[in-house]
């Protein structure tokens, strides 16, 4: 029997079109990286400025009055830009992008790109509790669609691959986390592992991250000095912590999905004008503590360093409780107000606060040393995010890349898996899929009537 040699089995050299797809994915990643980098830089600079402006306004009431007038003007401009474009622009944009990939919607990519960028800055820069990652993901998708249609002249199925590349690149550039960007695409958007699409998207994620490195450096975007290894004796209380996080994850999903219904009871205020509510409510929060404003990376660092500045168990627990209530309630108010913004960072901040609770309790009962407090902060972020998003792989990878450590993968996996399971048992759903299902009637109205007077 004659053996078949390699030339009959392997492809001919340079016959594959994979290199072409890699090149196009790189182009999408670099373009997305440039756009997201400026978006991040403006938000970071503005939020730093709020830490100067708000303390000044506590004693200068004329400045406070001028700031309020400027807020009203900003609201009027935002309302005007949102009018007739609510469906595509408000919220994180992830459910809308999922609709595109499922052939249930198609973006006007240029309109989405510039409106999401401008209105996203108008919503996040004043300090609303919204994340930058949602807009970055949708802007990346718009970049992918635009390059596919205008530059590559791609057919519809290849255009969707470029949109997928933009999604991965957008999240990668938002957090300097290319692996998490690619995993997010698989775990929460496509639900499939098609190798060429996944590798092309990973290329885009790497390219976008390389662009952000030129501006922000190689330091992880939320570096926390985790050095202590939690011993096996802590795993039982960690499991109890996971159960609590799963219950609170379900409660977060319940409130987030219902917030649109609760806002709907405000019949006297048009949907495109509801931003005035959080824009005014954020002012007293900023006057109390400007570090709380925004997504916010800075506030996670505040939580991580809280034991250095607050002494006493009761004082710590009370302050963390106040932080959690304000962050939770105002995150809902911000997201439900028909403005662009994501939920990644608000969830991570809430998880950090809950991790602070658990850390304080475990230190109090002698289960861990004080230096392990920061371990619980990181675990809380990963597990709460993983349970709400129902995306444990993305959660673990994202926190590992953002924090810059792999010291505690096993306890992080344990708590995240337990929180995920509890939320699933309570009836939780992947949050973006749930929001997409909720907005299905509005999506149908958008397709049929071509109107943007929608609430998501």
N, C-alpha and C positions, 0 to 999 in steps of 0.2 A: 504494500500500500504506500503510495507516494504521499509524503508529508507536505503540508501547505506551508510555504515560507512566509516570513514577516511581510514581504511586499504585497502579498495578497490579502493581508488582514489589516495592516495599518493604513491610515489615510495617506494620500500623497502629500509631500511637504508643501506647505503654504496653500493648501486647498481649502482649509477651514476659514469660515468667515468670523471666527471668534475674535480674532485680532481687531477686526473692524468694530465689533460690538464693544470691545474693551476701550478702543479709542473714543467711541461716542460716549461711553459711560464716563470716561475721564473728562471729556468736555463738559458733560452735565455736572459732574462733581466740582470742577474748578469754577464754573459759572455760579453754581449754587453757593460754593464756599465764599466767593467774593461778596455776594449779596448778603448772606447770613452774617459774615464778619462785620460788615458795616452796621447791620441791624443790631448785633450784639454790642458793638462798641458804643453806639448811640444810647442804647438802654443802660449799659453799665455806667457811662459817664453821667447820664441824667439822674439815675438813682443815687450816685455819689453826690451830685449837686443838691438833691433833696435833703441829704444829711446836713447840709449847710443852711439851706433855705428855711427848713422848718424850725430849727432852734432859734433862728433870727426872728421868725414871725411870732414866736411866743411873747416877745416883748415889744414888737413893732407892729401895731395894729393896722397902720396904713398899708404896710407891706402885705399883711394878711388880706386886707380888703382888695388890694390890687391882684393878689393871687386868685382870689375867688372870682373876680371879674374875668381874669384870663381863663379860668376854668370854664366859665359859662361860654366864653367865645370859642374855646376849644370844642366844647360840646356841640355848639351850633354847627361848626364846620364838620365835625364827625357825623352828625345826624344827616347833614346834606350829602356827604359822600356815601353814606350807607343806604340812603333812600334808593329803592329799586334794586339793591344788590345784597340784601340781607342773607339770602340763602347761601351764596358762595363765600361771603366774607366773614360772617360772625362765627364765634366759637373757635375751636382749635383748627378746623378745616380737615381733620382726619376722616370723619364720616363722609364728607363730600368727595374726598379723594378715593375712598373705598367705592363710592357710587360710580365714579369714573371707571375704575378697574373692573367693575361688574357690569359695565355697559348700561347703567341706569341714569347716567348724567354725563355731560361733557362740558368742560370748562371753557370759558373765553379766557385763555391763559394770560394774555397781557393785562386785561382788566383785573383779573384776580391777583396777578403779581404786584402791580403798583398799588392797588387799593389795600391789599393785605399788608404791604410794607408800611404805607403811610398811616392807615388807620390803626394798625397794630402798634406802631410807635405812639400814636395819640392815646391809646388805651393803657399801654404798659408803662410808659414813661411817667405819667402822673402818680403811679404807685398802686394801681389796681392789682389785686392779688391774682395775677394771671402769668402763665409761663410763656417764654419766648419760643418754645420748641414746636408748639402746634402751628403757629404761623410759618416757622422755618420749614416744617415738613410740607405744608401746602405750597409755599413759594418754591421749594425744590421741585415739587411735582409740576408746577406751572412752567418752570425753567425746562424741565425734561420734555414736556409737551411742546413748548415753543421751539426748542432746538430741533425736535423730531419733525415738526411740521414745516418750519421755515428753512432750516439748514440741511437736514438730512433727507427731507422729502420722503419720510418713512410711511409705510402703510399702517393701518390702524393697530394691528397686533404688535408691530415693532415700536410704535408710539407708546403703547402701554408699558413696554419694557423700559423705555426712557423715563416714563413717569415713575415707575418703580425705582429706577436709579435716583431720581430726584428726591423721592421720599427718604431713601437711605442716606443720601448725601445731606439732606436738610437736617435730620436728627444728628448725624455725625458732626456737622459743623456747629450745631447748637450747643453740644456738650463736649466737643472734642472726643467723641466716642465712636469710632468707625465700626467696631464689631457690634456694638449695641444697635447702631443704625441699620445694619444688615439684618440682625436678628429680629428687630422690630418689624421689618418688612415681612419676614417669614411668619412670625408668630402672631401678628395682629392685623396684617393687611391681606396677604395673598393666601396664607394657610397651606402653601405648597412649597416643595423643595425641588424646583426645576433648576438644575445645576447651572446652565448658561445664564439664566436670568439672575440667579443668586450671585454668581461670580461677577457678572457685569455690575450689579448693584454694589457689591463689595468694593469693586474698583472705584466706583463713583464716591463711595463713602471715604475711602482712603484719600482720593484726590481732594475732596472737600476739606478733610482734616488737615492735609498738608498745607492748604491755603490758610486755614485758621492758625496753624503753628507759626506762620510767618508774622502774624500780628499779635498773637497771645503767648507765644513761646511754648515750651514743652511741658510746663508744669500742669498737672491735672486741674481741670477747671474748678474742682471743689476739693482740693487736697486736704485730707485730715490725717494727722499723725497716729495711725493705728499701729501699735507695736506689741500690745499684750495679746497672748493667746488664751482664749477662754478654756478652762479645764472641763473635762466631761461632767464634773459634779454640777455644773451650771446648766446642763442641758434640760433637766426637768423644769426648772423655772422658766427657761427659754421657751419650752413647749407651751406652758401656760400663757406666756406672752404672745405666742403665735395665735392661740385661740382668741385672745382679746383683740388682736389686730384683725383677725378674720371677721369678727362681729362688727368692729368699727368700719371695716372695709365695706361690708354690706350696707351699713348705715350711710356711708358716704355715697355709694351708688344710688341708694334710695332717694337721698336728698338731691343729688345732682340731676337725676332724671325728672324728679318732680318740680325742680326749681322753675322750669319753663311754664309748668301749669300754674304755679303760684304767681309768677309774674303776669300770667295771662289774666289774673283777676284785677290788674291795674288797667282798667278799660279807658281811663281818661288820658293816658299817656301813650302816644303812638310807639310802636315797637322800635323804630329807628331812633327814638328819643329817650329810651330808658336808661341810657348811659349816665344821665344826670344824677341818678340815685347813687351809684357807687362813687362817682366823681366827687360828690359833695361829702359823702360819708367817710371817704378816705382821709379827709382833711383833719378831723379830730384825732384819728389814729396816728397820723404823721406828727401831729403836735405832741402826742404822748411819747411815741418812740418811732422815729423815722426809719430805724433799722428794719422794722416789720414790713415796710412797703415793698411792693413788687413781688417777684416770683417766690423766693428771693435767695440767691446764693449766699449773700452776706448774712442773712438771718440764720441760716444753718450753722455758719461759723460762730455766731453769737450763742446759739444753743449748745454747740460743742464746747465752748469755753465758759459756760455759765457757772460751773462750780468755782471758778477762780474769782468771780465777782460777787456771787451771792452765797452767803454763809448761813448754814442752818437748814435742816431737813424740811421743816414746815415752810420756810420762806421759799425754798426751791420748788416744792410741790405746788404751792399756791401760785407762784409766778408762772410755772409751766402750764397750770390749769387755765389761767387767764389767757396766756398765749394761744393755747389750743382752741379755746372757745372763739376768740377773735379771729384767728386764722381760718377756722372751719366755717364760721358764719359768713365772713366777708368773702371767702373764696367762692361760696355759693352765690352771694349777691353779685359779685363781679362777673362770674361766668354766665349767669342767667340774664344779664342786662343787654344782650344782643350787641356784643362788642367782640373783636377778634382777640384771641388769647388761648393759651393752652392750659392743661391741668397737670402736666408732669411735675413741674417745680412746686406748685401748691401742695400736691400729694407728698412729695419728698419732704417738704418742710413739716407737714403734719406728722409724717413718720419719724422725723428727727425729734420732734417734741415728745411723741409717745415713747421713743427710745430713751429720751432723757428721763421720763417718768420711771421706766423699767430700771434704768441704770441707778437712779437715786434709791429705789426700793431695794435693789440687790446689794448696793453698798451699805444701806442702813442695816440689813440683816446679815452682813458679813459674808455674803456669797462671792463677792468680787472686790478687788481693791479699787480705790478711787481712780486709778489710772485707766481702768477698764470701762469707765463711764462712756468714753467716746466709741468703744466697740458697740455698745447698745444703741447709740445714736445712728451708726451706720446700718446696723441690722434692722432697726426700726424703719429706716428709709426704704431699704430693699424689700422687706416683707410687706409693708403697707402698700407700696407701689405695685409689687407683684400680685397681691391679692386683688386690688381694685382693678388693675388693668387685665388681670387673669393672664399674665405673661411672665412667668417666673424666670425663664431663661433671659429675657430682655432685662428684667430687674437685676439679676445677679451680675450680668455682664456690664450693665450701665453703671451700677454702683462701683464695681471693681475699676472700671476705666475712669470714672469721675473722681473717686477718692484716691486712686493710685496705690491700692494695696490688695494683696490676695491672702492676707494673714488669716482670715476667718471665713473661708468659703464654706466649710461644713456647718457651723452654727447658723450662718446666713441662709444656707439651703434649707436647713431644718425648720427654721422659723417661717421662712417664705412658703415652704410647702404646706405647713400646718395652716397658716393664714389663708392660703389659696383654697385648701380643702374645706375649711370652715365656711368661707364665703360661698363656695360652690354648694355645700349642703344647705345653706340658708336660702339658696335660690339666686345667687349672684350670677351675673353674665359678664363676658368681656365688655368693658364699658363703651368702647367705640362702636361695637356691634349693636349694643343696646340703644345708643344714641342714634345710630343710623336707622334702626327699626322705628324708633320714635318719630324721626323726621321723614319717614317714607311718604305720608300723605302730602307733606309740603314739597317733597321732591317731585311727586306726581303733578302737583299743581304747577311747579316750576316748568316742568316739561310741557304741560298742556297749555298753560296760559302765558308762559314766558314773563312771569311777574316775580319780583324780588321781595314782595311784602311778606316776608316769612320771619320766623323766630329763631332759626338755628344757624 
